[in-house]
Amino acid sequence: MMSDQDKINSSAPAAQAYELAEQRPRRQFPVTSALLAVGLVAALGMGIWQHSALLNLRLEMTELQKEMRVLRQSANDADTEMLKTLDGIRTELDSTRKESAETVQQARTALKRQTDIIASRLAKRQEEQKRLMDEQLSEINQEIRSTAQTAEAATARLTDITSDVGAVRNEVASTRTDLDKTISELRRTTGDLGVMSGLIATNRKELEALRSMGERDYFEFTLTKEQKQQRIGDIVMQVKRTDPKRNRFTVEIIADDKRVEKRDKTVNEPVQFYVLSRARVPYELVVNEVRKDTLVGYLALPKVKLTAQR
């Protein structure tokens, strides 16, 4: 059994690794950081488990060695007892020899018979002890091989985890580089209300980059004339007219029980309108593609909203 001190010593590396992980700067991507932390914790847990298994194996080998010493001592005691018996027989033989030659012969016969019996018992006992020791040694060797295989598998798994962590780290770095590049390519412009807009996305990749910044809430849409009115976020919109050749469109927006028609707007132009019951900054509608009777784009809502009043 492991003592309390051994348990404390075995858990010390995991605690130190956890403290080091806590002291590292937090990355901007919680999901990726969680994956890294899980990988590191799994690797540390596997190392601690391997260390514990080796300690348990050493304790078992120590117990087996104690049992073998006890068996050897028992054999030595039995041999000593047998030697005492032989000494007694020799003493009896000497006494009998003085009485008569016939008695001596009988004593010799009896001694030989007794010696053969003792030798046979001793041989059987030694053979049994040898068999038990061979079985125990075989079990020990089997446990050692099993532990070695387990340790090898754990090492291979640890290598795989380390490789996966490195791949994730490289992927995160590559994704971050692409994201920074995409964000740097985004632009701001003045909306149709004369208010400077937020960053404008012209495609799905740029829109994902805007989402990662977390400055606004974004709702993608594909509107058609056949749908009549469609709810996008907390407003209702309806396509009135599309002009794919000139990339222009007209939509009707319903918010705060008011209808506002935005006429003859162009692709990637921030169409701005206020929803005073929800926010003090304008909502922004951006259409990225004008098709026949269809508009594709997104609606950007401010993060900070007012509590609805009844």
N, C-alpha and C positions, 0 to 999 in steps of 0.2 A: 504493500500500500504506500502511496505517496504521502509524505508529511506535508504539513501546512506550508512550511518554508519552500518545499519543492514545488507546490502548486503556485505559490507566489512567484518563484523564479521562472517557471514555465510560462506564466501569463504575462511576465514583464515585457517580452518583445512585442506582443500584441498591443499592450497598453502604450508602449513607446511609439509604435507605428501609428496608432490612433491619434496620439498627441501631435506627431509630425504632420499627419494628414489634416488635422484641425488647424495647424499653424500655417499651412500653405494658403496662398491667396485663392479665394473662391472664384471660379470661372463664371462666365455669363450664361453658360448653358447648364442648368441644374440637372437635366436628364443625362447628359454626357458625364457630368461630375459624379452622379450617382452610379453610372456604369463603372467608372474608374474606381470609385470607393468599393463597390461590390467585388470587383476583380481583385483589388488589393486585400480586402478582408478575407476573400476565399483563399488567396495564396497564403496569408498568414495562418488561417485556420488549418490549412492542410499541413503546414510546417509544424504547428503545435501538436496536431494529431499524430504526425510521424514521430515527433520527439517523445510523446507520451507512450506510443506503442513500443518504442525501443526501451524505455525505462521499465515498462511492465515485463518485457521479455527478459531483461537483466535480473529483475526480481525473481521471476520464475526459475531462471537458471541457478540463481543462488540457493533457492529452496531445494532444487533437485540435487545440487552438490551436497547440501546438508544431509539429505536422505541417503545419498551414496556413502557419506562418511559413517552414518549410523549403521548401514548394512555391513560395511567393512569392519566396524567395531564389533558387531554381532558375530561375524565370522571368526574374528580373532579370539573373541571370548569362547566360542564353541571349540576352536582349535586348542585353546589353553585347557579347557575342561577335558578334552579327549587325551591330551598329553598327560594330564594328571591321572586319568584312568589307566593309561598305559604304564605309567610309573608304578601305580598300585599293583597292576598285574605282574610286572617284573619282580616287585618285592615278594609277591605271593609265590611266584615261580622259584625264586631263590630258596624260600622256606621249604617248598615242596621238594626241591632237589635234594635237600639234606635227608628227607625221609626215605625216599626210595627212587630207584631209576625208573620203575614202572610209573610211579606217581609223577615223576618228572616228564615222562613221555606223554602221559595224559594231560599234564599241565601245558606242555608244548602244543599239543593238539588243540586244547581249549583256547590257548593264547592265539594260535593261528586263526582259529575259527572266529574268535572275538575281534582279532585285528582285521580280518577280512570284512567282517560286518561293519566295523567302525570305518574302515577305508572306503567301503561301498557307500555308506551313508555320507561320509565326508565328500566323496566324489559327486554324489547326487546333489548335495547341498551346494557345492561349488558350481556345478553345472547350472542349477536353478538360479543362483545369484548372478552368474554370467549371462544367462538368458534375460533376466530382468534388467540388468544393466544395459544389455544390447538394445532391448526394447525402449528403455528410457532415452538412450542416446539417439536412437532412430527418431523418436518423437521430437527430441530437441532439434535435431538436424532438419526435420520437416518443418517445424515452427520457424527456424532460422530462414529456410528457403522461402516459406510463405511470407514472412515479414520482409525479406529482401525483395520479393516480387511486388508486394504492396508498396514498399518504399520506391521501387523503380516506377510503378504506375503513378504514384503521387508526384514523383519528380517530373514525369512526362506531362502530367496534367498541369503542373505548375508552369512548365515551359510553355504549354499551349495557352494558358491564361495570360502569361507575360507577353506572348506574341499577340494575343487578341487585344490586350490593353495598348500595346504599341500601335497596332493597326487602327484602333479607335482614336488614339491620340493624333495620329497622322491624318485621319479622316476629319477630325474636328478642326485641326489646323488648316486643312485644305478648304473645308466648308467656311471657316471664318474668313479666310483670305478672299474666297469668292464673294461672300456676303459683304465684306468691306469694299470690295471693288464695285459691286452692284450698287451699294448705298452711295458711293462717291459719284456714280453716274446719274443718280436721281437729281431732279431739278425742282425748283420752286417757280411759280408764276402767279400773276394776279388773276383772281377769279372774275366772274362776270359781275360781281357786286363791287369790284374795285378793292377787295381785301386780299392781301398776300396769302396765298394758299399754303398748305403743307406740302411735303414732298409728293410728287406726282409719279405714279407707276404706269408704265405703258404696256406691260405684259405680266404674265403670272409670276415669273422669277422676281421681278422688281416688287410686285405686290407682297410676296413672301418676305422679302427683305424689309419692307415697311412693317409688316406684322411683327417681325423679330425686334424691331426698335420699340414697339409697345407704346407709341405716342397716341394712337387712335385705334378705334375698333373698325374693322373692315368687313363688308358684306358683298360678296360677289353676286352678280345676277346676269341672267339672260332673259330679256323682256321681248315679247312679241305683241303685235297688235291683237291677235286672237285671244290673248289672255285677259284682255280688258285691264282691270286693275289688279295689281300684285303688290303684296306687302314685302318691303325690303327693310329690315331692321325695325324701327318704330315709325316708319312712314309708309304711304301707299303711292305707287307710281303707275302711270299708264302711257304707252307709246302712242303718240299722235301722228307723227310723220317721220319717214326715214328717206334719206337721199344718199345711197351708197356711192354714186359717182362723185359727188362733192364732199362726201364724208360729213354730212350734216344731218341734224335730227331735231325733233321737237317732242318734249315730254310734258306731262301734267303731273304735278306733285301735290299730294294731299297731306297736310300736317296741321295740327292744332285746329282741325275742322275748317281749314282754309285751303282753297285750291290756287295753285300758282302754276302758270304755264311758262315753261322755258323754251323760247322759240329760236329756231335756226342756230343751234349750238354745234360746235365742231368736235371732232375726235380729239381726245386727251385734253380738252379744255375743262378746267375745274368749274363746274356749275354750282354756285353757292346759294344757300337759302338758310334762313333762321327758323329754328323751332324754339321759340322763347320759353315755352313751358318746360323744356328739357335742358337747354344749355344757352350760355351767353355768347358762344362762338359759333360761327356758321357751320352747317353740314356741307359736305362737298360730294358732288356726284361727278364721276369721271367715266366717260364712255370710251373704251379702247377700240371698238370695232363696230362699224355700221353695216348691217346687211339689209337685204330686202325685208322690210317689216320686222326687223329684229335688231336689238341693241345688246351689246356685250360689254360689261364694265364692272365697276364696284362703287359702293357708297361708303364714305369715310365719316364716322361719327366721333365727336369729341369724347375723350375718356371720362372727364368730369361732367356729370349730369346733375340737374336740379331735381329735387324730390317733387313728384307730381302733386299738385294742389287740388283738393276737392272743393 
